[in-house]
Amino acid sequence: MLCQKCGKKPAVIILTQIANNTKSVLYMCEECAKKMGISESFADEQTPEEITAKTEKNPADENLKCSTCGLTYADFKENGQLGCGDCYSAFSAPLEKVLTKLHGSTVHTGKLPFGGKQRGRARRDIVKLRKELKAAIEREQFEQAAKLRDELAIMERIVQSDN
């Protein structure tokens, strides 16, 4: 494939950018990449563990411990691996910072398993609807809240029926 910038040299660098849930891919030669300020050396790339270690230090985060497996947040930072599924809940606040720095978002926007599209979409919609319902109640927009409650019930049935 040729460089999409100059159209002359072979592309050796693939730049993938995700912004506002939109993915764009740019294929470039080394020369065009250098002109754009993209380093040809990837030695300065950070691993998830390094990003975890460099996130804002909050003393309260260091004392967090998963009640299921006993893993501490300090242990997670050291080895970069969670002990169980409940660790996501136990370390939710610091993990959100880490995931945002690592991926730019905490919402999965990738592919869904075959046959799971409807259920996956419904799960995302449930989270969104719950937030909207809470906001509508706080604004005392009870008719809107009732509609959201009904939509939420439908989505929850979809998720439960597929389990």
Buried (B, 14 or more C-beta within 10 A) or exposed (E): EEBBBEEEBEBBBEBEEEEEEEEEEBBBBBBBBEEEEEEEEEEEEEEBBEBBBEBEEEEEBEEBBBEEBEBBBEBBBEEBEBBEEBBEEBBEEBBEBBBEBBEEEEEEEEEBEEEEEEBBBBBBBBEBBBEBBEEBBEEEEEEBBEBBBEBBEEBBEBBEEEE
